[in-house]
Each structure stands twice: as structure tokens, then as C-alpha cells.
């Protein structure tokens, strides 16, 4: 917004100063300034409200409790929620932090200051531990929330069509129920730290004003306190890179062993190792050649002014293998290509175009006019780290970590393509080479470490990885008890991952039962859900005896089919209706006895 001299009581010099400072102010600063002027001079509406999102003055009481609810699939939202709680306690606020599934919905009308931090899962769905709360809030029983202040931080991945949809759902619904938004929702891509920290500062500033506190908290919102972390990954040596799948397999699966000696990393079964991958040098070279850029020219890569060569930026910093709706829209403002500007006006055409295409496709299909390489940080996002379930036990291998990686290779739009990280591991990484890594804790996929609790594990393909780590840990701790694995893949001869390990653990008593399904070895395709149905009676008996059930692997087909089969088994064996069977499963989730790591 720009002030005009003819329409304001300010002279030209004052107007110039105001026009310089107004665009730089945050919402919290605007609110503070408006309140200050109103109190000291009786002036109102000097700073115009933000036009995009309506925010009202927070409901004021002398002592208000902050409730932080998180919906988390891989632990990022939970970590941010816990760190925000620490910051708020530093300004003497009473804080309650809870996973959405652990929060009693009926207490929602008693909440005062509500902060929502949530991920979005799959195609716009809530995380598993937010489903029930999401359904309640959007149902008829949701209460009026006229006395509730709120703000939403939404985590997502811009490459998905329904980017940050769960956060958008909560934000809209809370407003519909009468709650007062004290700060606009912030939607974060995979590189979320900077935006999350800014959101936290703005929310805290608003709550500080309400509480009358003067000192800003000293803690910053960061995902981990480890020496080596997401922001400071460990450079690890690759010890082994072995092809697991047999000769003649339709796909390639690799077993990777990585040294963690000197990293001080620790991990538990169910955790992930994140790898910061590098783009294919051939693709980088093709892009530089097409744009006629100097690979040695240095360019900024972030707002802090760090610089890298064009070559390094396209290799290690920016994502060039995948387009998103957001990146396309941003690129259209720099390419000066009229056809691209027309394309981004049609969301259906954008969705169709970005499927399977990369930056090279974009610059060939919509050639930019003299694109300055210094602008790429403004329309390209950072390469997201790739997370892989750890397939080893820390107790058995304290100085190393094992991964099970399926190589992604395919052809699209006339070119051969490969996954960024799996392609690098398959084609360019050899023992002795290095990868930048960090451990990503997964608090929502944790196993019991005792002999009394039965455990059922369902993991087709590379989804079997965390279960290998879990059984290896049980062996190291000499824990036996009842354990049951369902594994599936295409062919017994070429795709039975870790067959020797499973047979040894069965002989030694660390794995009690194993049912396998090899879909291409029979005329009729057989999957893990078919094996579950065949053992329905026994599987239900295990659940009734207190078993914990874990699912890991493909979300779009396998996890849905397994979930539906589970409902069928519980309904059939428990003599329950479908709705009662679903409630049974919801209870398993509440008790942390049904956990999924699906992708």
C-alpha cells in the first residue's frame, strides 16, 4: 500500500518515509504500532489492515493458557510444537502440548489460545494422528469457539496437488466456528525451517503483548539440538553398496551400509536416515548448455547472501528434476515467455504439464528470454532431503546404519529419467564415496521392547526395512516373544529381500511367524492383504491378545488395501459392523497399537 500526499495529512518528506517503512513491517509490528498510536495520540487506522487475511484483536483475559495441537506423520510438526512450547514458557505462559489424537475434542470449547501445527499426508489427507480431530472439527458436534484465539502453521510438499491442505482445512474451519485468528496461516514447503521460525516469532509477539511480557525468548525453532542435524548434516562414508535383488528381477533394490563413526548419531527402530542428494551431472550440464550460462559464475542461493557457482547451485542446492505448480508460477514472472504466462492461468493444464517433467523440459518448451542465473533462487526450491527407513539396529551396529533403497528409473516425455537420490546411489555412489546425512526421528513409528507384547509387521518390498532393524535389535537384546511378519514382492527367486536373515531369525526364535506373497509367481496375483485374510482368525486373536500392528510401504495402493482388509478381518472375526470395526481400529490408534509409515 502506498500513501498519497494529496490524500493524507503528511507532507511529502513524511509520506516518503512512511512509504519506505510500511512495506517492511510484519503484521505484529503493524498491530503494535496501531495500538501505540491509539494509546498515545488517540489516532486510529494509521496503519491499514493486511488485505489478504482478516485478523482480529485477540480476546483478552488476565491469564490465558496456550494449547498447542500437532498433527504429525514423520515428527516434524511434533518437534516444532515442543520447541514452541519451550519458547512460550520463557514468557511465563501456561502451555499444553498434545498430539491431536490425544486431545479430547469436547475440551475444545475450553481452549483459550490455540496454535495448530500440522502436516498434510498424501493427497491432502490429515496425518493418521489428526484424522479423528479433523473429522470432529468438521462435524456437527464441533462447538462454537467465539472465545478462542488461534493461528495455524501448515507443513507440506509443494510437489503435491493439495499442498498444505490439512492446515488450510483447520484454518478455515476454526474461523467458521467463530475463533479469532491472531496471525495468518503460514504454509511451508519441505524446506520449512525459516518460515516456521518467522511464524513462531510473530505468534509469540502477539501473545507477549497479551501477557504484558517484555523479554523475547532466547530459544529458536529448529528441528534438532544435535551437533549434526538437518541444518548441519554429517559427511558419512559409504561402506557397502550391494544389489539385493537377484539377476533377472524387474526392479533393482540396493542394500547400503554407511559409517556413522564420529557423528554421535543415535537411532531407534522406526527412525529414518535422511540423505541430501546431488543432481545428475549430465542433467546439470544440459541445463547450463541450453541456457548458455557460465557454470563458474557465482550466484546467491538464499536471502542471507550465501553464494555458490551456477554449477554447484544446480548440482547440490536447487531441485531441477521436479516441477511444482508454485515453481511454474514463479518462473513465469522471470522467463518473459508469453505462452508460459498463459499456461499458468489454467490449473488443469499446469497439473498435466508438471507430471514427469523437469527444469530442462521447461526451458526447452518455454524458452526464457535472457534468464539471469542470479534469479533462480526466486523460482526454484531447495532439493528436499530423501528419507529412508533404517534397516539396521543401533544396538548391533552403533557406528553404522543400513538402508534398503529401491532404484527409481523410468521414461517420460521422450527421455530416460531416474530418482534423484536412488539414481545417485545406483549409478554414481561406490564404497569409499561420501553422502551428507542426518538422522530423522520418527516418534509415530515406535516398537515395544519386551517379550510380552505380540507384534505384527506388514512390509512389502522396501517397506520391510524397519522390521529388519527391529528384529535385529531384539536379537541384540535377546528378546524373543511373539513376532509375525507379512512380506510381499514380485518373485520369490529374485525379490525375497533379506531371506537369509529372516530364516535365521525364525530358527533362533526371534521371529515367530512369516507369511509371504509373491504376486508374479502365480496366475492370480497374491498380495500381503490376501495372506492376512487367509490368517484372519489368528491375526484377530493376536490383536485381542494385545498385539501391536505396524504397516510400512506404499501408501496409494498397499496401505489402503491392508487397512481395508484389516477392517474386514475385525468385522468378520469380531462379529462387528463395519462402523464398529472402524471404531476398533481407532482405539488401536489411540493406544499406539496401530502405527503406519507409508509414503
N, C-alpha and C positions, 0 to 999 in steps of 0.2 A: 504494500500500500504506500502511496506517495502523497504527502501533504502539498496542497497548492497554496501559494501566498494569498491569492485573492479570496480564498475560502476559509482562511484561518486568522487568528489574532496575532500570528507570529510574523516578524519581519523576515526579509529574505535570508539573512545570515542564520537566524534561528531555525528557519524551515530547512535550510541546507543541512544543519547539524542533526535535526530530527530525522531527516530522510536518510542520513548515513547510519544512524544508530538503530532505528526501528526494525529494519530487516534482520539485524543480527541478534535481536532479543529472543530468548526462549519463552514459551508460554508462562512458565513460572515467574520469569523476570517481568513479563508484561503484567501479570496479576499483582505482583508485589508493587510495581511502580504505580499502577492504578490505585491500589489501596493506600499507598503512601501519600499520593497527591490528594486523594479524597479526604484523608485524615488531617493533612496539614493545611490545605487551602480550600477544602470544600469543592474541589474540582472533580468532575466525573467524566468518563468516556474520553479521556485524553488519549489513551492507547486503545485503538479499536480491537474488538474481539477477533480471534482467529476464525476465518470464514469457513474452514473446511469441516471442523468437528466442534460441536457445541460442548462447552464445558461450563458448569455452573459452580458457584461458590460452594465449597464443601459444607456439609451440615456440621455445625459446631456444637460440641459439648466440652465440658471441662476435662474429662478423662475418657479417651476413646481407645478401644482395643483394635489392633490391626490383625486381620485374618488373611493369611497367605495360603491360597489353594493352588496346587500344581497338578497338571496332567502330564505325565512323562512316560515316554516309551523307552528311551535309552539312558535317562538320568540327567540330561542337560537341564531340563526345567526344574528338577528337584534340586540340583546343585545351586542354580540361581536363586531359588526360593530360600534355601537355607542361608546363603550368603546375604541376601537382602534382609533376612530376619536379624542377622548379626548387626547389620548397619542400623536398623531401626531401634534395636535395643540400646545402641550407643546414644540415641537421642531420647532415651528413657520412655520408649513406647512399649506397652504390653503387646506381645506378638504371639500369635498362634499359627503354626505351620502344619499343614496337613495335605496328604495326598487326597485328591477329590473323592476317591472311593472310601476313604476312612472318615470322611466328614459326613455327619448326619444331616441330610438335606433339610429336615424340619427346623434345624437351628439357624437356617439361613436368614430368617427374618430378624434374628437377634444380632446379626453381624453389624458392625459399625463401619469400619474402613476395610474394604475387601480388595485385595490385589490378586489377580489371576495371572498365573504364568503357565502357559500350555503349549505343547507341541501339537502338530497335526499329523495323523498317521495315514499312510496310503493315499487313497483318492478322496481326501477331505474328511476323513473319519476322526473321531476323538481317539486318543490313546486308550488302551484297554482299561487303565485305571481311572479314566474320566468318563466312560460311557454312561454309567448309571446317573452320575451327577448331571451330565449333559441332557439325558432324557428327562430327568426330573425338572430341570430348569425350563425345558421347552414343553412341559406337560401342563395339564390343567391344575395340578396341585401346587404349582410354583406360587409363592406368596408375593404380595406387593412389597416393594423394597424402597419405599419413599424415604427412609431414614438411613440408607446405605450410601456411602461414598465408594467409588470403585475406579480401577484402571486395569487395563489388560496388556500383558506382554505376550506376543504370539511368536512361536518358533516354527519354522517351516523350511521348505526347499522350493525355490522358485522354479525349478525344472518340472514340478508337478502342476497340473492344471488348477487344482483347488488349493493354491498357495495360502497357508496360514488360515484355512477355513474354520477350524475349531475356535481359534481366537476371535475371528470375526463373528462367529455364531454367539459366543459368550458376550462379546461387547454389545452386539445389537440387542440381545435378549435382556441383559441387565438394564439397559436403557428403557426398553419396553415395559419392564416391571417397575419403573419409577426411580431406579437408583440414579445417583448423581455422579457423572463422570468428572473426576478431578484432573485427569490428564488423558489426552488422546491415546488410543491404542497404537502400539508400535509393532509392526510386522517385520520379523527378522529372517533373513536368508541363512544358509548354513554357516556363513561367517558372521555369527551373531553377536560376538562379544562387545564390540564398540557401541552398537545400538542398544543393547541390553543395559550397558553401564549408563548410557545417557538417559534412558527411561528411568532407571532406578534413581539417578540423581534428581531428576525432575519431580518424581513422586515424593521422594524424601523431602525436597524443598517445600512442597505443598504441605506435607504432614508436619514438618518443622514449624511452619507458620502457625498451623492449627495448635501445636503443642507449646508454642512460645519458646522453643529451643533456639539457641544461638550458635552452637558449635556444630559444624558439619562432621559427619562420621569420617573416620580415617580409613576404613576398610573399603576396598574397591571390589566390584563384582567381577570375579574371574572364576573360571571353571575348576581350578585346582590350585592347591598350595604347594604342589611338588616342585622340586628344583627343575626337573624336566617335565614338560607338560605340553598342552596343545600350542601354547604360545612360544614354547622353547623345547621343541622335540629333541629326542636323543638320536644321535647318529649311530646306528647299530650295524654291525657286520652280519651279513648273511652267511650262515654256516652250511646249510644244505638247501638244495632246490631240486626236489625229486618229483618225477611224474608218477602219480599214484595210479591213474587209470591204465588198464592193460592195453597192449597192442591191438588195434582194431576197434577201439572204443569210438563212439560217435562224438565224444567230447573229451576235453583234456582237463584233468584235475591234478593240482600240484600240492605237495606237502613241503612247506617252507619252515626251516629252523633258523631262528635269529638270536644272536647273542644279546643279552641284556646286562652283561657284566659291567659294573661301574655305573649303571643307570639309577640304582636304588629303587627301581620299579618293583612293585609287588602286585600280584593279581590273584583273583579267586575264580573258581569255575563259574562260567557265565559272563565274565568280563570280555572286553574286546581289545584288540590291538589296532590302533589307527595308523595308517601309513600315509605320508604326504607324497603323492606320486609325481612323476615328471612326464610331461607330454612327449609323444613320439617325435624324435628329432627330424624325421622325414616330413611330418606334417608341419612342424615349425618352419622348416626351410621352404616348403611350398607356399606358406602364407607370406613369408618375408619376400619371396621372389615375386609373388603375384602383386603385392603392394609396392614393390620396388623400394623397400626400406633398407636402411643401413643397419645391419644386425648389431653393430658395435655402438650405435647411438644410445646415449643414456636417457632414460625417461623416468618420471615419478611413478611410483606404484601405490602410493597411499596419501592420505591427507597430511600425514606427518612429514612428508617430503623425502622419504627414502627413495633412492634411485637404483635402477638396475639397467643393464643393457637391454635392448629390444630382444636379443636372442634369449637372455636369461629370463626376462619377464614372460615371454611366450612359452618358455620351457617349464619354469618352476612356479610361476606366480598366478597366471591367469588361466581360466578354463577356456579351452579352444575346441574341445571335442563335443560340446553340447550347447545348443541354443535354448534360451528360455523366452517366454513372452516378454518379460521385463528387459532382457538384454537386447531383443529385437527393437523394442520401442525406443530404448535409449540410443541404439545405433542409428536409428532413422534420423535423429537430430544432428548427427555428425557426418553421415555418409553423403548428405545432399543429393540423394537419389530419389527422384520423384516416384518411381514405381515402388520403392521400399516404403516411402511415406504413405502410399495408397494401401499397401499390404497391411500395415499395422492398424489400419482403420477397421479391418474385418477380423474379428477374433477367431472365427471358424477357419479362415484361410491361414492365419498365424499358427493355429494349433496343428493344421495339416502340414504346414511348411517345416516347422521345427522338428517334427518327428524324424529322427535318424540323420539329421543334418548337423554340420559343424561350421566353424568360422570360415573355413576355406570355401565351403559351399556358398555361404552368404556373400563373400566378397567377389565370387565368380558370377553368381546370379544377379547380384545388385551392386555393381562396381561403385565404390565410393569415389568421390571427386577430391583428389589430393588430400587423403586422410592423414592427418598429422599423428604420428605414433604417440605423442605426449597425451593424446586424448583417450587412449584405450582404457585407462583406469576408470573413466567415467561411464563406459558402457559394457565393460566386461567384468564378470565377477571372479573372485579368487577360486582356485582349484579346491574343491572340498576334499578333505581327507577321506580315505576309504577305510571303513571299519570292518574287521574280520573277527568272528568269534574265535577265541583262543582254544586250541585243541590239545593243550598240554596242562599239566599240573605244576603250579609254582612249588609245591612241597617236594615234588620229584625232580624238578628242573629249575632251581632258583636263579640260575644265571642265563636262562634262555627261554624262548617262547616259540610255540609251534602254531602254524596256521594251515588251514585247508582251503585252497583257493581254486575256484572254477574259472578257467580261462574263457573270457568272452570274446568271440570273434564272429563277425557276420558281414554280409554285403548289403549295402543300401545306396540307392541313387547312383548306381554305376561304379561304386568304389568299395574296396575291402576295408573294413574297419575293425577296431578291437577296443576292449575296455581299457581305460587309461592305466589303472593300476595292475589289473590282471595281465594286460598286454605287456606292460613293462616287465613284470615278473617272469612271464613266459618267454619273451623274446630277448630281453636285454640284461636281466639280473643273473649273475653267476655267483657261486660261493666265493667269498672274499670281497664282493661288492657291498655297498652300504645303502641303507634306507633310513630316512628320517621317520621316527616312530614315537608314539606315546600310548600309554595305557588308558583306555576309557572304561571307567567303572560302570557297571550295569546293575543298579540296585533292584531292578524289577525282574531279574532273572537269577535268582539265588537258590542254591540247593541245600537240603538238610544234610548235616554231617553227623549222622548217628546210625545205629543199626536197627532201630525200632521203626523208623518211618519207611514204608514202601515207596518206591519211586518208579514212575512210568515215564519213559522218554520216547518221543516221536520225532525222528530227524532224518528225512530222506536226503540223499545227495550230500552236499556240503553242510546241510543242517545238522549232520551228525557230529560236527566239530566240538561243540561244547560238552557233549556227552562223553567223548573220548577223554577230554580233560577231567571231567567229573569222576569217571571210573578210575582213571589213573591216580587221582587224588585219594580216592577211597582205598586203593591198593597201597599207596604210600602210608596211609594212616591205619592200615589193616582193619578197615571197616567192611563187613560183609552185609548181611541183611538182604532184603528183597529188592531187586532192581530188574527192570524189564525194558528192553529196547526194541522199538519198531524202526526198521531201516528199509529204505527202498531206493532203487535206481533202475537203470535200463537193463543191464545184462549182468548175470552172476559172474561170468568169466572175466569181464573187463572192468566192471564198475563196483565191485564189492569192496568199498573203502575200508581200510584197516581190518580186513578179515582176520588176519593172524592175531591181532591184538584182541579182538572180540572172542575168538576161540580160546585163547589163553586165559582170559578173564573168566570165561564160563567154566573152564576146567578148574580154576583156582577158587571159584565161588564168589568172586567179586561182582560178576554179572549173573543173575539168576536165570533169566529168560531172554530169548531173542527171536523175534519174528521178522522175516524178510520178505520183500516183494520186489521182483524184477519184472518190470512192466513189458519188456520186449522179448521175454523168453517164452511167452505163451501166446496163443492165438488171440485170446481175450486179455486185454491189458489189466494187470492187477497192481493196485497201489496200496500204500500203507493203511488207508482207511478201510480197504477190504479185509486186510488182516485183522484190524481192530474189530470189525463186525463179526468175523469168524470167532473171535475170542471174547465176544460181548459179555457173556456170563462171568467169566473170570476177571475181566477188566473191571466190571462193575463191583465185583466182590473186593477187589483191591481198593477201589475208591471208598467203599463202605468201611473198609478197614483203616482208612486214614491216609491213603496214598496221595502223594503229590504228583501232578502230571505236568510235563513240560513239552512244548512244541517249538521246534526251530526249523526255519527254512522259508521256502517260497510263500509269500502272502497271498497272491492273487488267486491261486488255484489250490495248492496243497492245504494251507492253513484253514481256508474256508471249508474245504471238503472234510478235513479232520474235525473241525468244530461242529459241522452239521451231523457227522457220524456220531460224535460224542453225545449230542442231544438225542439222537435216535436210540443209542445204546441205553442211556439213562432212562429214557421214557419207556423203552421196551422191558428192560430188566428190573426197573424200579416200579413198574406199573403206574407210571405218571403221565399226565397230559404233557403236550409239548410245552405249554407255558410253565408247568411245574418243573419240567426238566431244565428249562432255561433258568428258572429261579435256583435250582440245584447248582447249576454251573456258576451263577452269580455268587452264590455262597462260597463255592470253591475259590473264586477270585478274591472275595473278601478275606478268606483265611490264608491267602497266598499259596493255595494248593493247586492253582491252575495258572501257569505263567507261560508267556509266549515271547519268543524273539524271532519275529518274522519280518521279511523285507521284500 
